[in-house]
Structure formats: structure tokens, C-alpha cells
Amino acid sequence: MQNFIIKTHKKGTIYSKPHLFLLNKGMNSGKPQKEPFTNSFVVIFDLEQDCENLYFVAYSLWKTNFWHQYLVGSVIPFLRLNDFKKEFFIKSKIMMEEHEAHIKHVAALKLLEQKEKQFHENINLINDMRRVILYRYVNK
């Protein structure tokens, strides 16, 4: 099992080891990202491969709204660091036990992410072409 450290991110801190950020406030709590959020936890790893593997574990937990049950607060819900540490360690351990299945799931998620990016690029190109055609039509 890989080792990682979870702590609250402080603005302006630069991390030398591989790391990822997880949003800790709002209904998108648990959302992973490589760039820091204003209100986030940072997970620091020893190896880049561990960071990549756990990024997709965190992504899966966020997309399935796993963290909603741990949100507290009446106006702006947030995750407590202790709840996050405990549950993230447990869930990541369970999800990583079946390493072969985990590798397949990560590969499938990467492929879907790539296809989604291509799809959005195509939508943007279609919108640009529509704009050009309409502009030419109007300015005859």
C-alpha cells in the first residue's frame, strides 16, 4: 500500500513531492485537481505513480457523491480533515486491493476523459463554424 500525507493546503505553499488537491468546501467537496483550490486538502505522495493511481480513486469517490454523507455546516457545507483522512484511507485501501481491476478501471477512465476532451473540442469547432457561417450570411 502506498504512503501518503493528507493535510490542509495553505495558500502559497509549494510542494516538491507529487501531490494532488481535493476541494473541502461546498457541494463539490472531494473534487480532485492538480492545481490548488482556495479551500482544499493536499495529498502528498512519495511516488508519481501513487499520485496518479489515487487521483482516480479520489475522482471516483467525488463523482459518486461519496463525500456528501460527511458534509457538515448549514450554509456552506464542508468536509472535516479527520473525517476525510479516515474515510479516504479506508476507501483507497479497499479500491486498491484488486490491483488488476484498478488498473483496468483507471485505463477506462483515462480513455473516457480523453474522449470527453475530444468531444468538447469538436463542439467548440462546430460552434465556431456556425458563427462564421452566420456572420458571412448576415454581412452579405
N, CA, C and O atoms as a GROMACS GRO file, in nm:
protein
  560
    1MET      N    1   0.085  -0.119   0.000
    1MET     CA    2   0.000   0.000   0.000
    1MET      C    3   0.089   0.124   0.000
    1MET      O    4   0.186   0.132   0.075
    2GLN      N    5   0.054   0.220  -0.084
    2GLN     CA    6   0.132   0.342  -0.091
    2GLN      C    7   0.111   0.429   0.034
    2GLN      O    8   0.008   0.421   0.100
    3ASN      N    9   0.210   0.509   0.062
    3ASN     CA   10   0.202   0.601   0.175
    3ASN      C   11   0.171   0.740   0.123
    3ASN      O   12   0.223   0.782   0.019
    4PHE      N   13   0.087   0.812   0.196
    4PHE     CA   14   0.059   0.949   0.159
    4PHE      C   15   0.026   1.028   0.284
    4PHE      O   16  -0.012   0.973   0.387
    5ILE      N   17   0.042   1.158   0.273
    5ILE     CA   18   0.014   1.250   0.383
    5ILE      C   19  -0.100   1.341   0.338
    5ILE      O   20  -0.098   1.393   0.226
    6ILE      N   21  -0.198   1.359   0.424
    6ILE     CA   22  -0.310   1.448   0.394
    6ILE      C   23  -0.308   1.562   0.495
    6ILE      O   24  -0.303   1.539   0.616
    7LYS      N   25  -0.310   1.684   0.443
    7LYS     CA   26  -0.318   1.800   0.532
    7LYS      C   27  -0.389   1.914   0.461
    7LYS      O   28  -0.414   1.907   0.340
    8THR      N   29  -0.422   2.018   0.535
    8THR     CA   30  -0.489   2.134   0.479
    8THR      C   31  -0.388   2.216   0.399
    8THR      O   32  -0.278   2.244   0.447
    9HIS      N   33  -0.428   2.254   0.278
    9HIS     CA   34  -0.340   2.334   0.193
    9HIS      C   35  -0.340   2.479   0.240
    9HIS      O   36  -0.445   2.537   0.268
   10LYS      N   37  -0.222   2.536   0.248
   10LYS     CA   38  -0.207   2.678   0.281
   10LYS      C   39  -0.166   2.751   0.155
   10LYS      O   40  -0.072   2.710   0.087
   11LYS      N   41  -0.236   2.859   0.124
   11LYS     CA   42  -0.209   2.936   0.002
   11LYS      C   43  -0.063   2.978  -0.005
   11LYS      O   44  -0.006   3.025   0.093
   12GLY      N   45  -0.004   2.958  -0.122
   12GLY     CA   46   0.134   2.998  -0.143
   12GLY      C   47   0.236   2.889  -0.114
   12GLY      O   48   0.354   2.905  -0.144
   13THR      N   49   0.191   2.778  -0.056
   13THR     CA   50   0.283   2.670  -0.025
   13THR      C   51   0.318   2.595  -0.154
   13THR      O   52   0.230   2.566  -0.236
   14ILE      N   53   0.445   2.565  -0.171
   14ILE     CA   54   0.492   2.490  -0.288
   14ILE      C   55   0.538   2.353  -0.239
   14ILE      O   56   0.615   2.342  -0.145
   15TYR      N   57   0.488   2.249  -0.306
   15TYR     CA   58   0.519   2.112  -0.267
   15TYR      C   59   0.618   2.053  -0.367
   15TYR      O   60   0.598   2.061  -0.488
   16SER      N   61   0.725   1.992  -0.316
   16SER     CA   62   0.827   1.936  -0.404
   16SER      C   63   0.794   1.793  -0.446
   16SER      O   64   0.836   1.748  -0.553
   17LYS      N   65   0.720   1.721  -0.363
   17LYS     CA   66   0.684   1.583  -0.395
   17LYS      C   67   0.555   1.581  -0.478
   17LYS      O   68   0.483   1.681  -0.482
   18PRO      N   69   0.527   1.468  -0.543
   18PRO     CA   70   0.400   1.457  -0.617
   18PRO      C   71   0.281   1.478  -0.523
   18PRO      O   72   0.282   1.431  -0.409
   19HIS      N   73   0.180   1.549  -0.570
   19HIS     CA   74   0.067   1.584  -0.485
   19HIS      C   75  -0.058   1.608  -0.569
   19HIS      O   76  -0.051   1.626  -0.691
   20LEU      N   77  -0.173   1.607  -0.500
   20LEU     CA   78  -0.298   1.648  -0.563
   20LEU      C   79  -0.381   1.720  -0.459
   20LEU      O   80  -0.364   1.701  -0.339
   21PHE      N   81  -0.473   1.803  -0.508
   21PHE     CA   82  -0.557   1.884  -0.422
   21PHE      C   83  -0.700   1.834  -0.428
   21PHE      O   84  -0.748   1.792  -0.534
   22LEU      N   85  -0.768   1.839  -0.314
   22LEU     CA   86  -0.907   1.797  -0.306
   22LEU      C   87  -0.987   1.906  -0.239
   22LEU      O   88  -0.957   1.947  -0.127
   23LEU      N   89  -1.089   1.954  -0.308
   23LEU     CA   90  -1.175   2.060  -0.256
   23LEU      C   91  -1.239   2.015  -0.126
   23LEU      O   92  -1.282   1.900  -0.115
   24ASN      N   93  -1.247   2.103  -0.026
   24ASN     CA   94  -1.306   2.063   0.102
   24ASN      C   95  -1.428   2.146   0.142
   24ASN      O   96  -1.480   2.127   0.252
   25LYS      N   97  -1.474   2.238   0.056
   25LYS     CA   98  -1.593   2.316   0.089
   25LYS      C   99  -1.690   2.314  -0.026
   25LYS      O  100  -1.651   2.312  -0.143
   26GLY      N  101  -1.818   2.313   0.008
   26GLY     CA  102  -1.922   2.317  -0.093
   26GLY      C  103  -1.969   2.179  -0.132
   26GLY      O  104  -1.922   2.078  -0.081
   27MET      N  105  -2.064   2.176  -0.225
   27MET     CA  106  -2.123   2.050  -0.269
   27MET      C  107  -2.030   1.972  -0.361
   27MET      O  108  -2.058   1.856  -0.392
   28ASN      N  109  -1.921   2.031  -0.404
   28ASN     CA  110  -1.821   1.960  -0.485
   28ASN      C  111  -1.704   1.913  -0.400
   28ASN      O  112  -1.596   1.884  -0.452
   29SER      N  113  -1.724   1.905  -0.269
   29SER     CA  114  -1.617   1.860  -0.181
   29SER      C  115  -1.566   1.723  -0.224
   29SER      O  116  -1.644   1.634  -0.258
   30GLY      N  117  -1.434   1.709  -0.222
   30GLY     CA  118  -1.371   1.585  -0.263
   30GLY      C  119  -1.324   1.587  -0.407
   30GLY      O  120  -1.260   1.493  -0.452
   31LYS      N  121  -1.355   1.695  -0.480
   31LYS     CA  122  -1.315   1.705  -0.621
   31LYS      C  123  -1.163   1.715  -0.631
   31LYS      O  124  -1.103   1.806  -0.573
   32PRO      N  125  -1.100   1.621  -0.704
   32PRO     CA  126  -0.954   1.626  -0.716
   32PRO      C  127  -0.909   1.715  -0.831
   32PRO      O  128  -0.979   1.730  -0.931
   33GLN      N  129  -0.791   1.773  -0.815
   33GLN     CA  130  -0.734   1.857  -0.920
   33GLN      C  131  -0.584   1.870  -0.895
   33GLN      O  132  -0.538   1.860  -0.782
   34LYS      N  133  -0.510   1.890  -1.002
   34LYS     CA  134  -0.364   1.906  -0.990
   34LYS      C  135  -0.328   2.047  -0.944
   34LYS      O  136  -0.223   2.066  -0.882
   35GLU      N  137  -0.413   2.146  -0.973
   35GLU     CA  138  -0.390   2.284  -0.931
   35GLU      C  139  -0.463   2.309  -0.799
   35GLU      O  140  -0.569   2.250  -0.776
   36PRO      N  141  -0.411   2.396  -0.712
   36PRO     CA  142  -0.474   2.417  -0.581
   36PRO      C  143  -0.607   2.492  -0.589
   36PRO      O  144  -0.624   2.584  -0.669
   37PHE      N  145  -0.699   2.451  -0.504
   37PHE     CA  146  -0.823   2.524  -0.481
   37PHE      C  147  -0.799   2.618  -0.364
   37PHE      O  148  -0.702   2.602  -0.290
   38THR      N  149  -0.887   2.718  -0.348
   38THR     CA  150  -0.875   2.807  -0.233
   38THR      C  151  -0.895   2.731  -0.103
   38THR      O  152  -0.817   2.746  -0.009
   39ASN      N  153  -0.998   2.650  -0.096
   39ASN     CA  154  -1.027   2.569   0.022
   39ASN      C  155  -1.005   2.423  -0.014
   39ASN      O  156  -1.092   2.358  -0.072
   40SER      N  157  -0.887   2.372   0.020
   40SER     CA  158  -0.859   2.234  -0.021
   40SER      C  159  -0.766   2.164   0.076
   40SER      O  160  -0.696   2.224   0.156
   41PHE      N  161  -0.770   2.032   0.064
   41PHE     CA  162  -0.673   1.946   0.130
   41PHE      C  163  -0.568   1.913   0.025
   41PHE      O  164  -0.596   1.913  -0.095
   42VAL      N  165  -0.447   1.885   0.070
   42VAL     CA  166  -0.343   1.840  -0.022
   42VAL      C  167  -0.302   1.699   0.023
   42VAL      O  168  -0.283   1.673   0.142
   43VAL      N  169  -0.288   1.611  -0.076
   43VAL     CA  170  -0.242   1.475  -0.050
   43VAL      C  171  -0.103   1.465  -0.114
   43VAL      O  172  -0.088   1.484  -0.235
   44ILE      N  173  -0.003   1.436  -0.032
   44ILE     CA  174   0.136   1.434  -0.077
   44ILE      C  175   0.184   1.289  -0.081
   44ILE      O  176   0.165   1.213   0.013
   45PHE      N  177   0.248   1.253  -0.192
   45PHE     CA  178   0.295   1.117  -0.215
   45PHE      C  179   0.445   1.113  -0.229
   45PHE      O  180   0.510   1.216  -0.249
   46ASP      N  181   0.501   0.992  -0.219
   46ASP     CA  182   0.644   0.973  -0.245
   46ASP      C  183   0.670   0.948  -0.393
   46ASP      O  184   0.772   0.990  -0.446
   47LEU      N  185   0.576   0.880  -0.460
   47LEU     CA  186   0.595   0.843  -0.600
   47LEU      C  187   0.485   0.902  -0.688
   47LEU      O  188   0.370   0.912  -0.646
   48GLU      N  189   0.522   0.940  -0.810
   48GLU     CA  190   0.426   0.996  -0.905
   48GLU      C  191   0.319   0.893  -0.942
   48GLU      O  192   0.203   0.929  -0.965
   49GLN      N  193   0.356   0.766  -0.949
   49GLN     CA  194   0.261   0.660  -0.984
   49GLN      C  195   0.151   0.649  -0.878
   49GLN      O  196   0.034   0.629  -0.912
   50ASP      N  197   0.187   0.662  -0.751
   50ASP     CA  198   0.088   0.658  -0.643
   50ASP      C  199  -0.008   0.776  -0.656
   50ASP      O  200  -0.129   0.761  -0.635
   51CYS      N  201   0.046   0.892  -0.692
   51CYS     CA  202  -0.036   1.011  -0.710
   51CYS      C  203  -0.138   0.989  -0.821
   51CYS      O  204  -0.255   1.022  -0.806
   52GLU      N  205  -0.092   0.934  -0.932
   52GLU     CA  206  -0.180   0.908  -1.047
   52GLU      C  207  -0.289   0.807  -1.011
   52GLU      O  208  -0.405   0.826  -1.046
   53ASN      N  209  -0.251   0.700  -0.941
   53ASN     CA  210  -0.348   0.598  -0.903
   53ASN      C  211  -0.454   0.654  -0.808
   53ASN      O  212  -0.573   0.629  -0.826
   54LEU      N  213  -0.411   0.728  -0.709
   54LEU     CA  214  -0.507   0.779  -0.611
   54LEU      C  215  -0.586   0.897  -0.665
   54LEU      O  216  -0.693   0.928  -0.612
   55TYR      N  217  -0.537   0.963  -0.770
   55TYR     CA  218  -0.618   1.067  -0.833
   55TYR      C  219  -0.749   1.006  -0.882
   55TYR      O  220  -0.856   1.064  -0.864
   56PHE      N  221  -0.740   0.890  -0.945
   56PHE     CA  222  -0.861   0.828  -0.999
   56PHE      C  223  -0.949   0.767  -0.890
   56PHE      O  224  -1.071   0.758  -0.908
   57VAL      N  225  -0.890   0.727  -0.779
   57VAL     CA  226  -0.971   0.683  -0.665
   57VAL      C  227  -1.049   0.803  -0.612
   57VAL      O  228  -1.170   0.794  -0.588
   58ALA      N  229  -0.981   0.917  -0.595
   58ALA     CA  230  -1.046   1.039  -0.547
   58ALA      C  231  -1.153   1.086  -0.645
   58ALA      O  232  -1.261   1.128  -0.605
   59TYR      N  233  -1.122   1.078  -0.774
   59TYR     CA  234  -1.217   1.118  -0.878
   59TYR      C  235  -1.343   1.031  -0.870
   59TYR      O  236  -1.454   1.082  -0.882
   60SER      N  237  -1.324   0.902  -0.852
   60SER     CA  238  -1.438   0.810  -0.842
   60SER      C  239  -1.525   0.841  -0.720
   60SER      O  240  -1.648   0.842  -0.729
   61LEU      N  241  -1.461   0.867  -0.608
   61LEU     CA  242  -1.536   0.900  -0.487
   61LEU      C  243  -1.613   1.030  -0.504
   61LEU      O  244  -1.728   1.041  -0.460
   62TRP      N  245  -1.552   1.128  -0.568
   62TRP     CA  246  -1.618   1.256  -0.589
   62TRP      C  247  -1.737   1.241  -0.684
   62TRP      O  248  -1.846   1.292  -0.656
   63LYS      N  249  -1.718   1.172  -0.796
   63LYS     CA  250  -1.823   1.158  -0.896
   63LYS      C  251  -1.944   1.080  -0.844
   63LYS      O  252  -2.056   1.102  -0.890
   64THR      N  253  -1.922   0.990  -0.748
   64THR     CA  254  -2.033   0.912  -0.693
   64THR      C  255  -2.094   0.978  -0.570
   64THR      O  256  -2.176   0.917  -0.500
   65ASN      N  257  -2.055   1.102  -0.542
   65ASN     CA  258  -2.106   1.179  -0.428
   65ASN      C  259  -2.083   1.110  -0.294
   65ASN      O  260  -2.163   1.123  -0.202
   66PHE      N  261  -1.973   1.036  -0.284
   66PHE     CA  262  -1.940   0.965  -0.161
   66PHE      C  263  -1.926   1.060  -0.043
   66PHE      O  264  -1.964   1.026   0.069
   67TRP      N  265  -1.871   1.178  -0.065
   67TRP     CA  266  -1.840   1.270   0.045
   67TRP      C  267  -1.962   1.345   0.097
   67TRP      O  268  -1.953   1.408   0.202
   68HIS      N  269  -2.074   1.341   0.027
   68HIS     CA  270  -2.192   1.414   0.072
   68HIS      C  271  -2.238   1.372   0.212
   68HIS      O  272  -2.286   1.455   0.289
   69GLN      N  273  -2.223   1.247   0.244
   69GLN     CA  274  -2.266   1.199   0.376
   69GLN      C  275  -2.179   1.252   0.490
   69GLN      O  276  -2.220   1.245   0.606
   70TYR      N  277  -2.061   1.305   0.459
   70TYR     CA  278  -1.969   1.356   0.562
   70TYR      C  279  -1.967   1.509   0.569
   70TYR      O  280  -1.892   1.566   0.648
   71LEU      N  281  -2.048   1.575   0.486
   71LEU     CA  282  -2.051   1.722   0.488
   71LEU      C  283  -2.120   1.772   0.613
   71LEU      O  284  -2.222   1.718   0.655
   72VAL      N  285  -2.064   1.876   0.672
   72VAL     CA  286  -2.124   1.942   0.789
   72VAL      C  287  -2.132   2.091   0.760
   72VAL      O  288  -2.061   2.142   0.674
   73GLY      N  289  -2.218   2.159   0.833
   73GLY     CA  290  -2.235   2.302   0.813
   73GLY      C  291  -2.369   2.330   0.748
   73GLY      O  292  -2.415   2.254   0.663
   74SER      N  293  -2.432   2.439   0.790
   74SER     CA  294  -2.566   2.467   0.741
   74SER      C  295  -2.568   2.560   0.619
   74SER      O  296  -2.652   2.542   0.531
   75VAL      N  297  -2.479   2.655   0.611
   75VAL     CA  298  -2.480   2.748   0.498
   75VAL      C  299  -2.386   2.699   0.388
   75VAL      O  300  -2.429   2.678   0.274
   76ILE      N  301  -2.261   2.682   0.420
   76ILE     CA  302  -2.164   2.628   0.325
   76ILE      C  303  -2.113   2.496   0.383
   76ILE      O  304  -2.035   2.496   0.478
   77PRO      N  305  -2.157   2.385   0.326
   77PRO     CA  306  -2.112   2.256   0.379
   77PRO      C  307  -1.962   2.236   0.353
   77PRO      O  308  -1.908   2.283   0.254
   78PHE      N  309  -1.897   2.164   0.445
   78PHE     CA  310  -1.754   2.138   0.431
   78PHE      C  311  -1.719   2.002   0.488
   78PHE      O  312  -1.796   1.944   0.565
   79LEU      N  313  -1.604   1.952   0.449
   79LEU     CA  314  -1.550   1.826   0.500
   79LEU      C  315  -1.452   1.854   0.612
   79LEU      O  316  -1.370   1.945   0.601
   80ARG      N  317  -1.460   1.778   0.718
   80ARG     CA  318  -1.361   1.788   0.825
   80ARG      C  319  -1.239   1.707   0.786
   80ARG      O  320  -1.251   1.600   0.725
   81LEU      N  321  -1.122   1.755   0.822
   81LEU     CA  322  -0.998   1.689   0.787
   81LEU      C  323  -0.992   1.547   0.845
   81LEU      O  324  -0.952   1.454   0.776
   82ASN      N  325  -1.031   1.531   0.970
   82ASN     CA  326  -1.025   1.398   1.033
   82ASN      C  327  -1.118   1.298   0.964
   82ASN      O  328  -1.080   1.183   0.941
   83ASP      N  329  -1.241   1.341   0.932
   83ASP     CA  330  -1.333   1.252   0.860
   83ASP      C  331  -1.276   1.215   0.724
   83ASP      O  332  -1.281   1.100   0.682
   84PHE      N  333  -1.220   1.314   0.656
   84PHE     CA  334  -1.165   1.290   0.523
   84PHE      C  335  -1.048   1.192   0.530
   84PHE      O  336  -1.042   1.098   0.451
   85LYS      N  337  -0.955   1.214   0.623
   85LYS     CA  338  -0.839   1.126   0.636
   85LYS      C  339  -0.881   0.981   0.659
   85LYS      O  340  -0.835   0.889   0.592
   86LYS      N  341  -0.971   0.964   0.756
   86LYS     CA  342  -1.013   0.829   0.793
   86LYS      C  343  -1.081   0.758   0.676
   86LYS      O  344  -1.043   0.647   0.642
   87GLU      N  345  -1.178   0.822   0.617
   87GLU     CA  346  -1.255   0.758   0.510
   87GLU      C  347  -1.175   0.743   0.381
   87GLU      O  348  -1.190   0.643   0.311
   88PHE      N  349  -1.092   0.840   0.348
   88PHE     CA  350  -1.013   0.831   0.225
   88PHE      C  351  -0.913   0.717   0.234
   88PHE      O  352  -0.893   0.644   0.137
   89PHE      N  353  -0.851   0.701   0.350
   89PHE     CA  354  -0.756   0.591   0.366
   89PHE      C  355  -0.826   0.457   0.352
   89PHE      O  356  -0.776   0.368   0.283
   90ILE      N  357  -0.941   0.442   0.417
   90ILE     CA  358  -1.016   0.315   0.412
   90ILE      C  359  -1.060   0.285   0.269
   90ILE      O  360  -1.036   0.175   0.219
   91LYS      N  361  -1.123   0.382   0.204
   91LYS     CA  362  -1.175   0.358   0.068
   91LYS      C  363  -1.062   0.336  -0.031
   91LYS      O  364  -1.075   0.251  -0.120
   92SER      N  365  -0.954   0.410  -0.019
   92SER     CA  366  -0.843   0.391  -0.114
   92SER      C  367  -0.781   0.253  -0.096
   92SER      O  368  -0.743   0.189  -0.194
   93LYS      N  369  -0.771   0.207   0.026
   93LYS     CA  370  -0.716   0.074   0.052
   93LYS      C  371  -0.805  -0.034  -0.010
   93LYS      O  372  -0.755  -0.126  -0.074
   94ILE      N  373  -0.936  -0.022   0.008
   94ILE     CA  374  -1.030  -0.118  -0.048
   94ILE      C  375  -1.023  -0.118  -0.200
   94ILE      O  376  -1.018  -0.223  -0.263
   95MET      N  377  -1.022   0.001  -0.259
   95MET     CA  378  -1.024   0.012  -0.404
   95MET      C  379  -0.893  -0.033  -0.467
   95MET      O  380  -0.892  -0.077  -0.582
   96MET      N  381  -0.783  -0.022  -0.395
   96MET     CA  382  -0.653  -0.059  -0.450
   96MET      C  383  -0.618  -0.207  -0.428
   96MET      O  384  -0.522  -0.256  -0.487
   97GLU      N  385  -0.695  -0.277  -0.343
   97GLU     CA  386  -0.664  -0.418  -0.316
   97GLU      C  387  -0.670  -0.502  -0.444
   97GLU      O  388  -0.582  -0.585  -0.468
   98GLU      N  389  -0.771  -0.480  -0.524
   98GLU     CA  390  -0.783  -0.550  -0.652
   98GLU      C  391  -0.704  -0.471  -0.755
   98GLU      O  392  -0.762  -0.398  -0.834
   99HIS      N  393  -0.572  -0.487  -0.753
   99HIS     CA  394  -0.485  -0.404  -0.835
   99HIS      C  395  -0.511  -0.420  -0.985
   99HIS      O  396  -0.510  -0.321  -1.058
  100GLU      N  397  -0.534  -0.542  -1.030
  100GLU     CA  398  -0.560  -0.565  -1.172
  100GLU      C  399  -0.686  -0.492  -1.216
  100GLU      O  400  -0.688  -0.424  -1.319
  101ALA      N  401  -0.793  -0.506  -1.137
  101ALA     CA  402  -0.919  -0.438  -1.169
  101ALA      C  403  -0.901  -0.287  -1.162
  101ALA      O  404  -0.957  -0.214  -1.244
  102HIS      N  405  -0.824  -0.241  -1.065
  102HIS     CA  406  -0.800  -0.097  -1.051
  102HIS      C  407  -0.729  -0.042  -1.175
  102HIS      O  408  -0.766   0.064  -1.225
  103ILE      N  409  -0.629  -0.114  -1.224
  103ILE     CA  410  -0.555  -0.070  -1.343
  103ILE      C  411  -0.649  -0.062  -1.463
  103ILE      O  412  -0.642   0.032  -1.541
  104LYS      N  413  -0.737  -0.160  -1.478
  104LYS     CA  414  -0.834  -0.159  -1.589
  104LYS      C  415  -0.930  -0.041  -1.577
  104LYS      O  416  -0.960   0.025  -1.676
  105HIS      N  417  -0.978  -0.016  -1.456
  105HIS     CA  418  -1.070   0.096  -1.434
  105HIS      C  419  -1.002   0.229  -1.463
  105HIS      O  420  -1.062   0.317  -1.525
  106VAL      N  421  -0.878   0.244  -1.420
  106VAL     CA  422  -0.804   0.368  -1.444
  106VAL      C  423  -0.783   0.388  -1.594
  106VAL      O  424  -0.798   0.499  -1.644
  107ALA      N  425  -0.749   0.281  -1.665
  107ALA     CA  426  -0.730   0.291  -1.810
  107ALA      C  427  -0.860   0.332  -1.879
  107ALA      O  428  -0.859   0.415  -1.970
  108ALA      N  429  -0.972   0.274  -1.835
  108ALA     CA  430  -1.102   0.309  -1.893
  108ALA      C  431  -1.137   0.454  -1.863
  108ALA      O  432  -1.188   0.524  -1.950
  109LEU      N  433  -1.111   0.500  -1.741
  109LEU     CA  434  -1.140   0.638  -1.704
  109LEU      C  435  -1.053   0.736  -1.783
  109LEU      O  436  -1.101   0.841  -1.825
  110LYS      N  437  -0.926   0.702  -1.805
  110LYS     CA  438  -0.838   0.788  -1.885
  110LYS      C  439  -0.888   0.798  -2.029
  110LYS      O  440  -0.888   0.906  -2.088
  111LEU      N  441  -0.930   0.684  -2.084
  111LEU     CA  442  -0.983   0.683  -2.220
  111LEU      C  443  -1.109   0.769  -2.229
  111LEU      O  444  -1.124   0.847  -2.324
  112LEU      N  445  -1.200   0.755  -2.133
  112LEU     CA  446  -1.322   0.835  -2.132
  112LEU      C  447  -1.290   0.984  -2.118
  112LEU      O  448  -1.354   1.068  -2.182
  113GLU      N  449  -1.192   1.017  -2.035
  113GLU     CA  450  -1.152   1.157  -2.018
  113GLU      C  451  -1.097   1.214  -2.149
  113GLU      O  452  -1.126   1.329  -2.184
  114GLN      N  453  -1.019   1.133  -2.220
  114GLN     CA  454  -0.964   1.176  -2.348
  114GLN      C  455  -1.075   1.196  -2.450
  114GLN      O  456  -1.075   1.295  -2.524
  115LYS      N  457  -1.170   1.103  -2.456
  115LYS     CA  458  -1.282   1.114  -2.550
  115LYS      C  459  -1.369   1.235  -2.517
  115LYS      O  460  -1.418   1.303  -2.607
  116GLU      N  461  -1.389   1.262  -2.388
  116GLU     CA  462  -1.467   1.378  -2.347
  116GLU      C  463  -1.400   1.508  -2.392
  116GLU      O  464  -1.466   1.601  -2.437
  117LYS      N  465  -1.268   1.513  -2.379
  117LYS     CA  466  -1.193   1.631  -2.422
  117LYS      C  467  -1.207   1.651  -2.573
  117LYS      O  468  -1.227   1.763  -2.619
  118GLN      N  469  -1.195   1.541  -2.650
  118GLN     CA  470  -1.213   1.549  -2.795
  118GLN      C  471  -1.353   1.596  -2.830
  118GLN      O  472  -1.372   1.677  -2.921
  119PHE      N  473  -1.452   1.545  -2.758
  119PHE     CA  474  -1.591   1.583  -2.782
  119PHE      C  475  -1.610   1.733  -2.761
  119PHE      O  476  -1.674   1.800  -2.843
  120HIS      N  477  -1.556   1.786  -2.652
  120HIS     CA  478  -1.570   1.930  -2.624
  120HIS      C  479  -1.497   2.014  -2.730
  120HIS      O  480  -1.545   2.121  -2.768
  121GLU      N  481  -1.382   1.966  -2.775
  121GLU     CA  482  -1.311   2.038  -2.881
  121GLU      C  483  -1.394   2.039  -3.009
  121GLU      O  484  -1.401   2.141  -3.078
  122ASN      N  485  -1.458   1.926  -3.041
  122ASN     CA  486  -1.544   1.919  -3.159
  122ASN      C  487  -1.665   2.012  -3.146
  122ASN      O  488  -1.702   2.078  -3.243
  123ILE      N  489  -1.725   2.018  -3.030
  123ILE     CA  490  -1.839   2.108  -3.007
  123ILE      C  491  -1.795   2.253  -3.027
  123ILE      O  492  -1.867   2.332  -3.087
  124ASN      N  493  -1.676   2.288  -2.976
  124ASN     CA  494  -1.626   2.424  -2.993
  124ASN      C  495  -1.601   2.456  -3.141
  124ASN      O  496  -1.631   2.566  -3.186
  125LEU      N  497  -1.547   2.359  -3.215
  125LEU     CA  498  -1.526   2.379  -3.359
  125LEU      C  499  -1.659   2.397  -3.433
  125LEU      O  500  -1.670   2.482  -3.522
  126ILE      N  501  -1.758   2.318  -3.397
  126ILE     CA  502  -1.890   2.331  -3.459
  126ILE      C  503  -1.950   2.468  -3.430
  126ILE      O  504  -2.006   2.532  -3.519
  127ASN      N  505  -1.938   2.514  -3.308
  127ASN     CA  506  -1.990   2.647  -3.271
  127ASN      C  507  -1.915   2.757  -3.346
  127ASN      O  508  -1.976   2.855  -3.389
  128ASP      N  509  -1.783   2.742  -3.362
  128ASP     CA  510  -1.707   2.841  -3.438
  128ASP      C  511  -1.750   2.843  -3.584
  128ASP      O  512  -1.768   2.951  -3.642
  129MET      N  513  -1.768   2.728  -3.643
  129MET     CA  514  -1.813   2.721  -3.782
  129MET      C  515  -1.952   2.782  -3.799
  129MET      O  516  -1.978   2.852  -3.896
  130ARG      N  517  -2.040   2.754  -3.705
  130ARG     CA  518  -2.174   2.812  -3.708
  130ARG      C  519  -2.167   2.965  -3.705
  130ARG      O  520  -2.236   3.033  -3.779
  131ARG      N  521  -2.080   3.016  -3.617
  131ARG     CA  522  -2.063   3.160  -3.603
  131ARG      C  523  -2.010   3.221  -3.733
  131ARG      O  524  -2.057   3.327  -3.774
  132VAL      N  525  -1.914   3.156  -3.796
  132VAL     CA  526  -1.856   3.205  -3.922
  132VAL      C  527  -1.961   3.207  -4.032
  132VAL      O  528  -1.974   3.306  -4.105
  133ILE      N  529  -2.037   3.099  -4.043
  133ILE     CA  530  -2.141   3.091  -4.147
  133ILE      C  531  -2.248   3.199  -4.125
  133ILE      O  532  -2.289   3.266  -4.220
  134LEU      N  533  -2.291   3.214  -4.003
  134LEU     CA  534  -2.393   3.316  -3.974
  134LEU      C  535  -2.337   3.456  -3.998
  134LEU      O  536  -2.408   3.543  -4.049
  135TYR      N  537  -2.213   3.480  -3.962
  135TYR     CA  538  -2.152   3.609  -3.985
  135TYR      C  539  -2.145   3.641  -4.134
  135TYR      O  540  -2.177   3.752  -4.176
  136ARG      N  541  -2.103   3.544  -4.212
  136ARG     CA  542  -2.096   3.564  -4.358
  136ARG      C  543  -2.235   3.587  -4.417
  136ARG      O  544  -2.252   3.671  -4.506
  137TYR      N  545  -2.333   3.515  -4.367
  137TYR     CA  546  -2.469   3.526  -4.416
  137TYR      C  547  -2.527   3.665  -4.386
  137TYR      O  548  -2.592   3.725  -4.472
  138VAL      N  549  -2.502   3.714  -4.266
  138VAL     CA  550  -2.557   3.843  -4.224
  138VAL      C  551  -2.485   3.959  -4.295
  138VAL      O  552  -2.550   4.060  -4.324
  139ASN      N  553  -2.358   3.948  -4.323
  139ASN     CA  554  -2.279   4.056  -4.380
  139ASN      C  555  -2.264   4.049  -4.530
  139ASN      O  556  -2.159   4.087  -4.583
  140LYS      N  557  -2.364   4.002  -4.602
  140LYS     CA  558  -2.358   3.997  -4.748
  140LYS      C  559  -2.379   4.134  -4.806
  140LYS      O  560  -2.377   4.151  -4.928
   0.00000   0.00000   0.00000
